[in-house]
């Protein structure tokens, strides 16, 4: 301690008080003010030099001791110096004391005093140093054990120690007398008086195992007893709380008794006040049975707990159920050597679950899982194992109810096909025991078989009915997933990509030449390709023709359609190669009748003697597809207005020369008529037209226009 009080290389005096020697005849008393000044100086210098900050705290503690007892620091320093001299091989020389920093004028006297002091071995020295602390703490038995180690001569020159030893001996005799009295009452089977005597002995020496154990053994609750001291295990110790009826202002000392400990084992005290908040004994021995006694400082009723096995339970027990399974996880308390989990089913049969999964680095939780369970109510119980004195001991266990609920069968297969009537039809397998809901996930779809809460599912798609018939709105491109739902539980299923292309509008079809037709329509927005389907009527094989937008806009579209009647349908092709396209419900379509053509030729008249007769008009009906049908148009031959080479472009551009009705053509197939030359007999241009009936759908096969001249 002198190293803190005097600078290095300095001298100090100690026999009549602690003084720092500052020069010949000059010395400075080291009191509480000087100690705090040293602390302040060390603080400034230590911050720059990186000194140990603990020295400042120790100086403050010494200053507080000096203020309570001005002679205490001197006694402490003398005790340390005497110990140093006793331990030094040349401790009988004044030079040795001077080497410790003692002023040479006091060195010889200090050596002489040390020589007259009793020499203590390490055990005696430890007993001497701990005796006063034990006495002040009320640990009378511990102080008596320390006093028994000291040699008789140790108190000869120390009146303070002699007085303390006398007080200690008197307290021990009084406690022993009370113990003898309590034992006599026990022999007389008078537990009430025995408990009172044991209680008085415990107040005199609370660390006396005989007194505390006797009090526990003989204590009987009486009228007005506040009840037992509450105690329960928790991770890291045992929690203690006074009963509601106990005096809240009474101070009590709490001690712990451990079962099967020798009577000579000192009783440990649980530090801290026993107030409204729980007091925790963090040194309670795991796997041992303990009892706690709260001894009142003055008169009053002691509080005694019931026997308690120090076996804390798991904490944060969580139980969840799934499809035919139960999962549980928890935090194992420190010191536990293992955990056992059991599950009791609806029929009362209990099975032990497998070893818990090792805790993860994130949360340190252990977990178990039970699978293949039938629906019903279950009870999970988790117990902790600890190493006891005679072997393993188990905690009482914590229980948690669990219920396995019915789940639907998962949907294991899902497909989609286009329907002839338009839209799609979803076809699936699985999903038994519940109903299948078709949904579109807003983000990433969960894995197949994932267990979900029905309340967390997206709304069912409004364009899919319960039978899987779908009419997706035009422009739809979606991944539709099938989810099996039963009550509040659902299982995610597979998905399929479907698309409803935009409709094609403005479809028109007309024949160009024999067996071919030109097709036009308005290209739908967003479509990269359009499929044009040609189906012979009635019931022919459908042929599909993909059309690319750039080619369509540049070149148009002309397709072989054959001579018969056909139905032409156009719809936008899917944007995704993985999607199943829905058949348009009201697809744009056009019916092209069978190829019917009317051909005409102007033949020169036959020769009659030296000149030709009138020109002959031959009109022929061609129907490669078979029956031309009804409603054939009339054929009209028109001469250009004004005669000469003026050729008519419309029926109204000239005068009608000849008419062949549709009925005549349908009846005979070919009709010939003579064309009389017009006055004044010069040549003139003619042209044929179709009027009425199906004129728009019947092709007119015209000859070379240069041949249409009547001479």
KARA-V63027 format. One record per pair of residues at least 6 apart in sequence whose ideal C-beta (glycine too) atoms are under 8 Angstrom apart, sorted by the first residue. I is the first residue (numbers start at 1). J is the second residue. Records with the same first field share a line. If there is no record, write none. Layout:
I = J  J
This chain:
1 = 62  73  76  77  80
2 = 12  77  80  81  100  101
4 = 38  55  58  59  62
5 = 12  18  20  30  35  38  77
6 = 12  20  30  101
10 = 20  21  101
11 = 20  21  101  102  103  104
12 = 18  19  20  21  30  101  102  103
13 = 19  21  27  102  103  105  106
14 = 74  77  78  81  102  106  110
15 = 106  109  110
17 = 29  74
18 = 29  30  73  74  77
19 = 27  28  29  30
20 = 27  28  30  34
21 = 27  103
22 = 28
28 = 34
30 = 73
31 = 66  70
32 = 63  64  66  67
35 = 59  60  62  63  66
36 = 59  60  63
38 = 59
39 = 56  59  60  63
42 = 51  55  56  59
43 = 56
45 = 51
46 = 52  53  55  56
62 = 73
65 = 72  73  76
66 = 72  73
78 = 113
81 = 97  100  102  110  114
82 = 113  114  117
83 = 125
84 = 91  100
85 = 91  92  96  97  110  111  114
86 = 114  117  119  120
88 = 96
90 = 96
91 = 111  114
92 = 111  115
93 = 111
94 = 104  107  108  110  111
95 = 107
96 = 111
97 = 106  107  108  110  111
98 = 104  107
102 = 110
116 = 157
117 = 157
118 = 151  153  154  156
120 = 128  150  151  154
123 = 149
124 = 149  150  151  154
127 = 145  146  147  149  150
128 = 146  150  154
130 = 142  146
131 = 143  146  147  150  164
132 = 164
134 = 140  142  143  146
135 = 143  164  167  168
137 = 269
138 = 205  206  207  253
139 = 205  206  207  266
140 = 168  171  172  175  204  205  206  207  208
141 = 172  205  207  208  209  266
142 = 207  266
143 = 168
144 = 168  169  172
147 = 165  168  169
154 = 161
155 = 161  162  165
156 = 162
171 = 204  205
172 = 205
174 = 204
175 = 201  204  205  208  211
178 = 197  198  200  201  204  211
179 = 197  198  201  208  210  211  214
181 = 197
182 = 193  194  195  197  198  201  211  214  218
183 = 194  214
185 = 191  193  194  197  218
186 = 194  214  217  218
191 = 218  219  220
192 = 218  220  222
194 = 214  218
195 = 215  218  219  220
198 = 211  212  214  215  218
199 = 215  295  302
201 = 208  210  211  214
202 = 208  211  212  215  293  295  302
203 = 295  296  297  298
204 = 211
205 = 211
206 = 212  253  255  267  269  295
207 = 255  266  267  269
208 = 267
209 = 257  263  264  265  266  267
210 = 263
212 = 255  257  267  293  295
213 = 257  263
215 = 293  302  304
216 = 257  291  293  304
219 = 302  304
221 = 227
225 = 245  301
226 = 242  243  244  245  246  247  301  303
227 = 243  244  245  246
228 = 243  303  304  305  306
229 = 240  241  242  243  254  292  293  294  303  304  305
230 = 240  241  242  243  305
231 = 238  239  240  241  292  305  306  308
232 = 238  239  308
233 = 239  284  308  309  310  311  312  313  395
234 = 280  312  333
235 = 312  315  331  333  334
236 = 280  282  312  333  334
237 = 280  281  282  283  284
238 = 280  281  284  290  292  308  310
239 = 278  279  280  281
240 = 254  270  274  278  279  280  281  292  294  305
241 = 274  277  278  279
242 = 248  252  274  275  294  303
243 = 303
246 = 303
247 = 300
248 = 275  276
250 = 296  297  298  300
251 = 273  296  297
252 = 274  294  295  296  297  302  303
253 = 269  294  295  297
254 = 269  270  272  274  279  281  292  293  294  295
255 = 267  268  269  270  292  293  295
256 = 267  268  269  270  281  284  290  291  292
257 = 267  290  291  292  293
258 = 265  285  288  289  290
259 = 288  289  290  291  307
260 = 288  389
268 = 283
270 = 279  281  292
272 = 279  280
273 = 279
274 = 294  303
281 = 292
284 = 290  310
285 = 310
286 = 310  311  312  335  336  386  387
287 = 309  310  311  386  387  388  389  393
288 = 309  310  388  389
289 = 307  308  309  310
290 = 307  308  310
291 = 304  305  306  307  308
292 = 304  305  308
293 = 302  303  304  305
294 = 302  303  304
295 = 302
296 = 302
309 = 393  395  396
310 = 386
311 = 384  386  393  394  395  396
312 = 333  335  336  384  395
313 = 333  382  383  384  395  396  397  398
314 = 330  331  332  333  339  382  384  398
315 = 330  331  333
316 = 330  331  365
317 = 328  329  330  380  382  398  400
318 = 328  329  330
319 = 326  327  328  380  400  401  402
320 = 326  327  328
321 = 327  402  403  404  405
322 = 407  451
323 = 407  451  489  491
324 = 371  372  373  374  404  407
325 = 369  370  371  372  373  404
326 = 343  369  370  373  378  380  402  404
327 = 367  368  369  370
328 = 341  367  368  369  380  382  400  402
329 = 365  366  367  368
330 = 339  365  366  367  382
331 = 364  365  366
332 = 339  359  366  384
333 = 384
335 = 386
336 = 384  385  386
337 = 385  386  387  392
338 = 384  385
339 = 356  366  382  383  384  385
340 = 352  382  383  385  394
341 = 352  353  356  368  380  381  382  383
342 = 350  351  352  353  380  381
343 = 350  351  353  370  378  379  380  381  402
344 = 350  378  379  381
345 = 351  373  374  376  378
346 = 374  376  377  378
351 = 370
353 = 368  369  370
354 = 368  369
355 = 368
356 = 366  367  368
357 = 366  367  368
358 = 366
359 = 365  366
373 = 404
374 = 404
375 = 404  405  406
376 = 403  404
377 = 401  402  403
378 = 401  402  403  404
379 = 399  400  401  402
380 = 399  400  401  402
381 = 397  398  399
382 = 397  398  399  400
383 = 394  395  396  397
384 = 394  395
385 = 392  393  394  395
386 = 392  393  394  395
387 = 393
405 = 487  488  489
406 = 433  486  487  489
407 = 433  434  451  486  489  491
408 = 431  432  433  434  435  484  485  486  489  490  491
409 = 430  431  432  433  434  484  491
410 = 430  431  448  449  484  491  492  493
411 = 428  429  430  431  436  482  483  484  491  493  494
412 = 429  430  448  493  494
413 = 428  429  430  494
414 = 426  427  428  481  482  493  494  495  496
415 = 426  427  428  496  580
416 = 424  425  426  427  470  480  496  498  580
417 = 424  425  427  580
418 = 424  425  580  581  582  583
419 = 425  469  582  583
420 = 583
421 = 583  585
422 = 471  582  583  584  585  586  587
423 = 469  470  471  472  582  583  585
424 = 469  470  471  472  498  580  582  583
425 = 468  469  470
426 = 438  464  468  469  470  480  482  496
427 = 468
428 = 436  468  482  493
430 = 484  493
431 = 482  484  493
433 = 484  486
434 = 484  485  486  490
435 = 466  484  485  486
436 = 468  482  483  484  485  493
437 = 457  460  482  483  485  490
438 = 460  461  464  468  470  480  481  482  483
439 = 457  458  459  460  461  480  481  483
440 = 458  461  478  479  480  481
441 = 458  479  481  495
442 = 458
445 = 479  481  492  495
446 = 452  492
447 = 492
448 = 492  493  494
449 = 491  492  493
450 = 491  492
451 = 489  490  491
452 = 483  489  490  491  492
453 = 488  489  490
454 = 485  487  488  489  490
455 = 488
457 = 483  485  490
461 = 470  478  480
463 = 470  471  472  473  476
464 = 470  480
470 = 480  498  582
471 = 582  585
472 = 478  498  499  500  582
473 = 500
474 = 500  501  502  503
475 = 500  501  502  526
476 = 498  499  500  582
477 = 497  498  499  500  574  575  576  579
478 = 497  498  499
479 = 495  496  497  498
480 = 495  496  497  498
481 = 492  493  494  495
482 = 493  494  495
483 = 490  491  492  493
484 = 490  491  493
496 = 580
497 = 576  578  579  580
498 = 579  580  581  582
499 = 574  575  576  579  580  581  582
500 = 581  582
501 = 524  527  571  572  573  574  575  581  582  584
502 = 524  525  526  527  572
503 = 524  571  572  584  586  587  588
504 = 521  522  524  530  570  571  572  587  588
505 = 521  522  524  588
506 = 520  521  522  588
507 = 519  520  521  568  570  588  589  590
508 = 519  520  521  590
509 = 517  518  519  561  568  590  592
510 = 517  518  592
511 = 517  518  561  592  595  699
512 = 518  558
514 = 563  595  597  624
515 = 560  561  562  563  595
516 = 558  559  560  561
517 = 558  559  561  566  568  592
518 = 556  557  558
519 = 532  557  558  559  568  570
520 = 556  557
521 = 530  570  588
523 = 530  549  552  553
524 = 530  572
526 = 572  575
527 = 549  572  573  575
528 = 548  549  573  575
529 = 546  547  548  549  572  573
530 = 546  547  549  552  570  571  572  573
531 = 544  545  546  547  570  571  572  573
532 = 544  545  547  557  559  568  569  570
533 = 542  543  544  545  568  569  570  571
534 = 542  543  545  559  561  566  567  568
535 = 541  542  543  566  567  568  569
536 = 562  564  565  566
537 = 564  565  566  567  591
540 = 564  566
545 = 559
546 = 573
547 = 557
561 = 568  592
562 = 595  625
563 = 594  595  624  625
564 = 594  595  625  626
565 = 591  592  593  594  625
566 = 591  592
567 = 589  590  591  592
568 = 589  590  591  592
569 = 587  588  589
570 = 587  588  589
571 = 581  583  584  587  588
573 = 581
574 = 580  581
592 = 697
593 = 629  694  697
594 = 623  624  625  626  628  629
595 = 623  624  625  699
596 = 621  622  623  625  628  629  632  694  697  698  699
597 = 621  622  623  698  699  700  701
598 = 619  620  621  622  632  633  635  665  690  698  699  700  701
599 = 619  620  622  700  701  702  703
600 = 617  618  619  620  635  637  688  700  701  702  703
601 = 617  618  620  703  707
602 = 615  616  617  618  675  686  703  707  708  709  710
603 = 615  616  617  618
604 = 612  615  616
605 = 612  613  614  615  616  674
606 = 612  613
607 = 613
613 = 674
614 = 674  675  676  677
615 = 674  675  677  710  711
616 = 672  673  674  675
617 = 637  658  660  672  673  674  675
618 = 670  671  672
619 = 635  660  665  670  671  672  673  688
620 = 669  670
621 = 628  632  665  666  669  670
622 = 701
628 = 666
629 = 694
630 = 666
631 = 662  693  694
632 = 662  663  665  666  693  694  698
633 = 662  690  691  692  693  694  695  698
634 = 659  660  661  662  690  691  692  693
635 = 659  660  665  688  689  690
636 = 651  656  658  659  688  689  690  691
637 = 656  657  658  659  675  686  687  688
638 = 648  651  653  654  655  656  657  686  687  688  689
639 = 648  654  655  657  678  684  685  686  710
640 = 646  647  648  653  654  684  685  686  687
641 = 648  653  654  655
643 = 678  682  684
644 = 682  683  684  685
645 = 684  685
646 = 654  684  685
647 = 685  687  705  708
648 = 654  685  686  687
649 = 687
650 = 689
651 = 689  691
654 = 686
657 = 675  686  710
658 = 673  675
660 = 671  673
662 = 692  693
664 = 671
665 = 671
675 = 686  710
677 = 710  711
678 = 684  710
683 = 709  710  711
684 = 709  710
685 = 708  709  710
686 = 708  709  710
687 = 702  705  708
688 = 700  702  708
689 = 700
690 = 698  700
